[in-house]
Amino acid sequence: MWVPAALCIGVCFLLLFAAGVKLWDMTEFRNAVASWNIIPTPLIPVVTLLVPLLEVLAVTIFLAGKGIGIYRWSVPLTVLIFTAAFVVESVVSPEPVKCACLGSMIKLDEVPV
């Protein structure tokens, strides 16, 4: 039983790290968000701030929830939603998708599909 718990905690730390890096270098993350076709231009500033805040919120809810109900699903749902958005962008974009999942600290600039 400790393996799933350790995996969840690992994903929580990864999400917190990713959120921290995005918040540290918002300009780089904003540039990556602006390159996506599925995000309307007026929503770019909102998405730029909302994504790292949702990552932090999901981890907080998960850790505070002690594994019950929606709390248990906050982190997996967050990862699933962001992954689904990446897949949709990969399908509709004629160019490789600029990820910026880990900001400018660890460059995953162009992820071919």
MODELLER restraints for C-alpha pairs under 7 A, 6 or more apart:
rsr = mdl.restraints
at = mdl.atoms
rsr.add(forms.Gaussian(group=physical.xy_distance, feature=features.Distance(at['CA:12:A'], at['CA:59:A']), mean=5.55, stdev=0.5))
rsr.add(forms.Gaussian(group=physical.xy_distance, feature=features.Distance(at['CA:15:A'], at['CA:55:A']), mean=5.82, stdev=0.5))
rsr.add(forms.Gaussian(group=physical.xy_distance, feature=features.Distance(at['CA:16:A'], at['CA:55:A']), mean=6.66, stdev=0.5))
rsr.add(forms.Gaussian(group=physical.xy_distance, feature=features.Distance(at['CA:16:A'], at['CA:56:A']), mean=5.86, stdev=0.5))
rsr.add(forms.Gaussian(group=physical.xy_distance, feature=features.Distance(at['CA:18:A'], at['CA:101:A']), mean=6.41, stdev=0.5))
rsr.add(forms.Gaussian(group=physical.xy_distance, feature=features.Distance(at['CA:18:A'], at['CA:102:A']), mean=4.97, stdev=0.5))
rsr.add(forms.Gaussian(group=physical.xy_distance, feature=features.Distance(at['CA:19:A'], at['CA:52:A']), mean=4.33, stdev=0.5))
rsr.add(forms.Gaussian(group=physical.xy_distance, feature=features.Distance(at['CA:19:A'], at['CA:55:A']), mean=6.07, stdev=0.5))
rsr.add(forms.Gaussian(group=physical.xy_distance, feature=features.Distance(at['CA:19:A'], at['CA:56:A']), mean=6.54, stdev=0.5))
rsr.add(forms.Gaussian(group=physical.xy_distance, feature=features.Distance(at['CA:21:A'], at['CA:102:A']), mean=6.01, stdev=0.5))
rsr.add(forms.Gaussian(group=physical.xy_distance, feature=features.Distance(at['CA:21:A'], at['CA:103:A']), mean=5.55, stdev=0.5))
rsr.add(forms.Gaussian(group=physical.xy_distance, feature=features.Distance(at['CA:21:A'], at['CA:105:A']), mean=6.90, stdev=0.5))
rsr.add(forms.Gaussian(group=physical.xy_distance, feature=features.Distance(at['CA:22:A'], at['CA:29:A']), mean=5.89, stdev=0.5))
rsr.add(forms.Gaussian(group=physical.xy_distance, feature=features.Distance(at['CA:22:A'], at['CA:52:A']), mean=6.43, stdev=0.5))
rsr.add(forms.Gaussian(group=physical.xy_distance, feature=features.Distance(at['CA:22:A'], at['CA:102:A']), mean=6.60, stdev=0.5))
rsr.add(forms.Gaussian(group=physical.xy_distance, feature=features.Distance(at['CA:22:A'], at['CA:103:A']), mean=5.08, stdev=0.5))
rsr.add(forms.Gaussian(group=physical.xy_distance, feature=features.Distance(at['CA:23:A'], at['CA:52:A']), mean=6.73, stdev=0.5))
rsr.add(forms.Gaussian(group=physical.xy_distance, feature=features.Distance(at['CA:25:A'], at['CA:103:A']), mean=6.64, stdev=0.5))
rsr.add(forms.Gaussian(group=physical.xy_distance, feature=features.Distance(at['CA:28:A'], at['CA:103:A']), mean=6.40, stdev=0.5))
rsr.add(forms.Gaussian(group=physical.xy_distance, feature=features.Distance(at['CA:28:A'], at['CA:104:A']), mean=6.28, stdev=0.5))
rsr.add(forms.Gaussian(group=physical.xy_distance, feature=features.Distance(at['CA:29:A'], at['CA:48:A']), mean=6.70, stdev=0.5))
rsr.add(forms.Gaussian(group=physical.xy_distance, feature=features.Distance(at['CA:29:A'], at['CA:100:A']), mean=5.91, stdev=0.5))
rsr.add(forms.Gaussian(group=physical.xy_distance, feature=features.Distance(at['CA:29:A'], at['CA:103:A']), mean=5.66, stdev=0.5))
rsr.add(forms.Gaussian(group=physical.xy_distance, feature=features.Distance(at['CA:30:A'], at['CA:48:A']), mean=5.46, stdev=0.5))
rsr.add(forms.Gaussian(group=physical.xy_distance, feature=features.Distance(at['CA:32:A'], at['CA:98:A']), mean=5.64, stdev=0.5))
rsr.add(forms.Gaussian(group=physical.xy_distance, feature=features.Distance(at['CA:32:A'], at['CA:99:A']), mean=6.64, stdev=0.5))
rsr.add(forms.Gaussian(group=physical.xy_distance, feature=features.Distance(at['CA:32:A'], at['CA:100:A']), mean=6.00, stdev=0.5))
rsr.add(forms.Gaussian(group=physical.xy_distance, feature=features.Distance(at['CA:33:A'], at['CA:44:A']), mean=6.43, stdev=0.5))
rsr.add(forms.Gaussian(group=physical.xy_distance, feature=features.Distance(at['CA:33:A'], at['CA:48:A']), mean=6.66, stdev=0.5))
rsr.add(forms.Gaussian(group=physical.xy_distance, feature=features.Distance(at['CA:34:A'], at['CA:44:A']), mean=6.05, stdev=0.5))
rsr.add(forms.Gaussian(group=physical.xy_distance, feature=features.Distance(at['CA:35:A'], at['CA:98:A']), mean=6.97, stdev=0.5))
rsr.add(forms.Gaussian(group=physical.xy_distance, feature=features.Distance(at['CA:36:A'], at['CA:89:A']), mean=6.66, stdev=0.5))
rsr.add(forms.Gaussian(group=physical.xy_distance, feature=features.Distance(at['CA:37:A'], at['CA:89:A']), mean=6.70, stdev=0.5))
rsr.add(forms.Gaussian(group=physical.xy_distance, feature=features.Distance(at['CA:37:A'], at['CA:93:A']), mean=6.43, stdev=0.5))
rsr.add(forms.Gaussian(group=physical.xy_distance, feature=features.Distance(at['CA:38:A'], at['CA:89:A']), mean=6.19, stdev=0.5))
rsr.add(forms.Gaussian(group=physical.xy_distance, feature=features.Distance(at['CA:55:A'], at['CA:78:A']), mean=6.99, stdev=0.5))
rsr.add(forms.Gaussian(group=physical.xy_distance, feature=features.Distance(at['CA:58:A'], at['CA:74:A']), mean=5.07, stdev=0.5))
rsr.add(forms.Gaussian(group=physical.xy_distance, feature=features.Distance(at['CA:58:A'], at['CA:75:A']), mean=5.25, stdev=0.5))
rsr.add(forms.Gaussian(group=physical.xy_distance, feature=features.Distance(at['CA:58:A'], at['CA:78:A']), mean=6.78, stdev=0.5))
rsr.add(forms.Gaussian(group=physical.xy_distance, feature=features.Distance(at['CA:59:A'], at['CA:75:A']), mean=6.05, stdev=0.5))
rsr.add(forms.Gaussian(group=physical.xy_distance, feature=features.Distance(at['CA:61:A'], at['CA:71:A']), mean=5.62, stdev=0.5))
rsr.add(forms.Gaussian(group=physical.xy_distance, feature=features.Distance(at['CA:61:A'], at['CA:74:A']), mean=6.68, stdev=0.5))
rsr.add(forms.Gaussian(group=physical.xy_distance, feature=features.Distance(at['CA:62:A'], at['CA:71:A']), mean=4.84, stdev=0.5))
rsr.add(forms.Gaussian(group=physical.xy_distance, feature=features.Distance(at['CA:62:A'], at['CA:72:A']), mean=5.73, stdev=0.5))
rsr.add(forms.Gaussian(group=physical.xy_distance, feature=features.Distance(at['CA:62:A'], at['CA:74:A']), mean=5.86, stdev=0.5))
rsr.add(forms.Gaussian(group=physical.xy_distance, feature=features.Distance(at['CA:62:A'], at['CA:75:A']), mean=6.47, stdev=0.5))
rsr.add(forms.Gaussian(group=physical.xy_distance, feature=features.Distance(at['CA:65:A'], at['CA:71:A']), mean=4.93, stdev=0.5))
rsr.add(forms.Gaussian(group=physical.xy_distance, feature=features.Distance(at['CA:65:A'], at['CA:72:A']), mean=6.89, stdev=0.5))
rsr.add(forms.Gaussian(group=physical.xy_distance, feature=features.Distance(at['CA:90:A'], at['CA:97:A']), mean=6.00, stdev=0.5))
rsr.add(forms.Gaussian(group=physical.xy_distance, feature=features.Distance(at['CA:90:A'], at['CA:113:A']), mean=6.69, stdev=0.5))
rsr.add(forms.Gaussian(group=physical.xy_distance, feature=features.Distance(at['CA:96:A'], at['CA:110:A']), mean=5.44, stdev=0.5))
rsr.add(forms.Gaussian(group=physical.xy_distance, feature=features.Distance(at['CA:96:A'], at['CA:111:A']), mean=5.96, stdev=0.5))
rsr.add(forms.Gaussian(group=physical.xy_distance, feature=features.Distance(at['CA:96:A'], at['CA:112:A']), mean=5.34, stdev=0.5))
rsr.add(forms.Gaussian(group=physical.xy_distance, feature=features.Distance(at['CA:97:A'], at['CA:110:A']), mean=5.45, stdev=0.5))
rsr.add(forms.Gaussian(group=physical.xy_distance, feature=features.Distance(at['CA:97:A'], at['CA:111:A']), mean=5.79, stdev=0.5))
rsr.add(forms.Gaussian(group=physical.xy_distance, feature=features.Distance(at['CA:98:A'], at['CA:109:A']), mean=4.81, stdev=0.5))
rsr.add(forms.Gaussian(group=physical.xy_distance, feature=features.Distance(at['CA:98:A'], at['CA:110:A']), mean=4.84, stdev=0.5))
rsr.add(forms.Gaussian(group=physical.xy_distance, feature=features.Distance(at['CA:98:A'], at['CA:111:A']), mean=6.73, stdev=0.5))
rsr.add(forms.Gaussian(group=physical.xy_distance, feature=features.Distance(at['CA:99:A'], at['CA:108:A']), mean=5.88, stdev=0.5))
rsr.add(forms.Gaussian(group=physical.xy_distance, feature=features.Distance(at['CA:99:A'], at['CA:109:A']), mean=5.60, stdev=0.5))
rsr.add(forms.Gaussian(group=physical.xy_distance, feature=features.Distance(at['CA:99:A'], at['CA:110:A']), mean=6.53, stdev=0.5))
rsr.add(forms.Gaussian(group=physical.xy_distance, feature=features.Distance(at['CA:99:A'], at['CA:111:A']), mean=6.84, stdev=0.5))
rsr.add(forms.Gaussian(group=physical.xy_distance, feature=features.Distance(at['CA:100:A'], at['CA:107:A']), mean=6.76, stdev=0.5))
rsr.add(forms.Gaussian(group=physical.xy_distance, feature=features.Distance(at['CA:100:A'], at['CA:108:A']), mean=6.10, stdev=0.5))
rsr.add(forms.Gaussian(group=physical.xy_distance, feature=features.Distance(at['CA:100:A'], at['CA:109:A']), mean=6.26, stdev=0.5))
